[in-house]
């Protein structure tokens, strides 16, 4: 939408051409599409696979129809899918820690963590070092089938992807934009060999802006303002477009039943701009009436039961142990990091991106005029560092 506006302003006077605007992807929708990509990667088959999302949906007795849209191959309920993904990651980590330390059950494991904290720290650091070797699965897959363990490879990939996704989510929540950008760099690689071509291009553009195009002052400004905290509470930061989605949801909730031209105009021009004012009024009324205040954050659902089910399932079947020759008939989860690097190494992704920066025909929807330097590139060259 921003690029379309820039194109339509291109014939205006220089001060009105919006050349100082450099449209980039919203972080909230970027995270949503990264999660959708991970679901597509790990969905698998519940009948033939030892570990896959379909398998865990069946084991944990979740409703697949509430999570995943078959016709569009898309995430249907983002919060539910995010909760399921996080639960499985927790289960995998608990299973791995129990396997390494030889704990027989979850209670023994938790007690051991309290009584042997220093020792557990060493185990956790060892596991962390293992999971940051992002080329380990690619090396395993280059071996012969008799030496491979497909379920173990899928578990390792799931932890690679899930922990990076968690790093992104927690960094956004706590306003750690530096850690958030680290995850963005891996997302940029993941998207290159996917069908999400817009996000493959947009993540490349964002990384290029952060590393090359933006001035140090403008980069710092973006790092300081890409996340906002409307509640003022610790852990209450969110992406700007996440906040916009919240405002839209609240505005829709107050949509009048007797909609006509007059009521729609009143709702659009008077009600919608006052969303945050209404929140402040509600909080003030609760304070003055001494009503119970439980905060504006929803309670986190306790997932410990499902986490234990996942960990026990893995340990009973020995899936955390490397077993050569196992699972040759199972679905291989895609190694997004390795395949994305191959795409980047081929050079076409970057060549297409560089072409897009210099040809104005790609600024809007792809059907506008050609032959001029894009407003996007002009903004980068002429005003992007002036903030």
Secondary structure by P-SEA (a helix, b strand, c coil): caaaaaaaacccccccccccbbbbbbaaaaaaaaaaaaaaacccccccccccaaaaaaaacccccccccccccccccaaaaaaaaaaaaaaaaaaaaaaaaccccaaaaaaaaaacaaaaaaaaaaaaaaaaccaaaaaaaacccccccaaaaaaaaaaaaaaaaaaaaaaaaacaaaaaaaaaaaaaaaaccccaaaaaaaaaaaaaaacccccaaaaaaaaacccccccccccccccaaaaaaaaaaaaaaaccccccaaaaaaaacccccaaaaaaaaaaaaaaaacccccccccccccaaaaaaaaaaaaaaacccccccccccccccccaaaaaaaaaaaaaaaaaaaaaaacccccccccccccccccaaaaaaccccccc
